[in-house]
């Protein structure tokens, strides 16, 4: 499932909060059901704020480093993070994950992914 949302432009980094909430609701999940989360962050404080706002376990967020560590390719970050999450879920035998992106102006988008047996 997916979610989209927005906050006041001055709170631009928190745009994924309503998006994640919507994606979780559509999937019928709670934040505690997630086993891995990839948060796109142009600034380290973004990931910290989202972890707090969403009540996520820090141990499952950006486990292999975030966009700051891996680069922040404009226009490709969503694809990069989704691919990294899918590979991590397969490698580590995880079932549920989430990718988030904050978008300029206070917007956010989130994608909930569930791995099923082959």
N, C-alpha and C positions, 0 to 999 in steps of 0.2 A: 504494500500500500504506500501511499505518499501523502504528504501534507504540504500546504503552502500557507504562509501567514505574513503578517507585518506588524511592526511596532512603530512608535513615533520615530521619525528620522534621526533624532538625536541619540536614540538607543539602538542604532543600526546593528550592532553586534548581537543583539538579542532577538533578531528576526527569526532565527530557527526555533525559538521556544514555542510559539503557537503552531509552527509547522510540525514539530515533533509531536506535540500533543495531539494534533489532528491525525497524523500518521499512526500513532499508537491506538487512538480510538478506532480508526478505520480497520486496523488489523485485529482489534480485540485484545491488545496487549497492554501491559503496564511497563513503566520504565524498568522495573526490576526483572522483567522477562528478557531484556537485552543482554547479550553476552559480549558484544563488541560494538563500539561506536566510533565512527570517524567524523570528527568535527573539523570543518574547514575553518582555519583561523588565520587571518592576515596579521593578527596581533595575539600574543600569548594570553592576554587577559580575556580574550573572547572565549577560549576553551574553559578557562577557570569559571567565568560567569555562567556559561551554559551548564557545566557540571553542577554548580550550586542551584541554579534556577530549576533544572529538571530533576534534581535529586539522583544523579547518576553516580555509580561507583567509579572513582578515579582510576581504578585498576583496569577498567575495560575501555577507557577512552584514549584514542590516539596511541595505542600500545607501541607501535613501531615508529612513532614520531608523527607530527602533524605537518601541515603545509609549510610551516616555517622551516622544518628540518628537511623536507623533501622538495621544496620549491613550490611556487604558487603560480602555475602557468595559467594566465588569463584565458578563459574560454575552455580550458581542459580540466580544471580542478575537479569538477564533478565526476568526470569519467575516470580520472586517476584514482580518486578516493574510492569510488565504487569498485573498480578493479582490485585495488588493494584489499578492500574489505572482503570481496568474494574469495580471493586467494587465501586470505587469513582464515576465513570460515571453513574452507575446504581443508586446509593444512591442519588446523587445530580442532577439527571436528565440532565446530560451533553451529548452532541451529539458527539463532536470530541476531540480526545486526541492524544498524541504522547509520546512514550517511546524512550529514547535514551541510548546508551551505548558507552563509549569510550573504546577502546581496545588498549592494549599496542602496541607501535611502530607507533602510529599516525592513527590507523584505527578507524572507527566509524560505527555504525549501528543505524537505526531508524525505528520504526514501527508506522504507522498512523492507528488509530482505530476509527471507526465510529459506534455509537450505533444506531440501527434501532428499530422501534416500534415492540413490540412482537405480 
